[in-house]
Structures are given as structure tokens and as C-alpha cells.
Amino acid sequence: MNKLKQLRKANGLTQMEMAKKLGISDSYYCQIENGKRRMSLKTALDIAAILKVTPNDLFLSSDFAECQEKSQTKAG
């Protein structure tokens, strides 16, 4: 499952609900989620706000976040 779909489902939202909140068509959102269309910076920021995550969370894998967290713990 891709990151965007995983975050959307974790928030209990359907693709239709996300599209409506974003003010875009269902098919356009589906294409974004499936990697067939690129999203604009504004759309990425709007999606992050709806899903209550940072924009980085939309693109970075959990492995990267774990690695970054460990390195900050060692430095601090």
C-alpha cells in the first residue's frame, strides 16, 4: 500500500471524501494517490493538513524517519 493511501485510510477517509475536501474530482485524486499524476505543492500542503501530518510524511518512508530519529537521539 502506498504512503498516501495508508495515511488516508488511517484517517478513515475514502478517496471520494479526500477529493471533496480538496475541491478536486474523484478521478484526479485517485490518479494522484496511484502515482499517475503529480500533485502541486498546494495540493500536497492541503493533503498534509487534512491528514494531520507534515508534508514530509507524505513523501518520506518510515525507514527514513526512523533513521533520522535515531541520529537526532544520538546527537542530543
N, C-alpha and C positions, 0 to 999 in steps of 0.2 A: 504494500500500500504506500502511495507517495505521501510526502510530508503534509501537503496542503489538505489532502483528503483525510488523513489521520487527525489533523488538528480540527477540521470541520466536524468530523464525527464525534470527537471528544467533547465538542461543544453542543452536541445534539442537534446539529443543523443539517438540513437537506441541501442539495445543490440549488433547488428552486428558492429556498429561503435565503441562501447566500446571495444569489443573483438579485433577488428583490431588495435586500439590504444594500447592495452595491449599486442598484439602479442600472443593471445591465441585463441582457437576455440570458435565459437559462442555458441556451446553447453556447453562448460566448463564455459563460463561467465554466461550463463543462470542458470546453476546449482549453481554457487556462489550467484547470485542475489536471487535465490529462497531458499537459505539456505540448499541446498542438498550437497554442497561441502564447505569445509573451504578454505579460501584464505590464502596464505602465507603472511608474513609480507611485503615482497617486492611488492606483488600484491596489498595489502592494501595501501601501500605508493604510488604506481603508480596510483591507482584509485583515491585517495585523490588529487593527483596533477592534474589529468585530470579534475576532477570535481571542482577544485579550493576550496577545503575545507581542514580542518585538518583531520588527521586520526581519531581523537576522534569523529569528526562529523559523521563518517561512522557508529559508534557503539553506541553512546550515544543518548538517546531520547531527544527531545526538552524540555520535562519537567525537565530533569536533568540539561540541560544547563540554563534554566530559573532560577531554584533554585540556581545554582552556581552563576549566575549573581547577583541575589538579595543578596546573602550572601557576595559577594565582595563589593557591593554598601554599605551595612551596615558597613562593616569593614573599608572602605575607607573614 
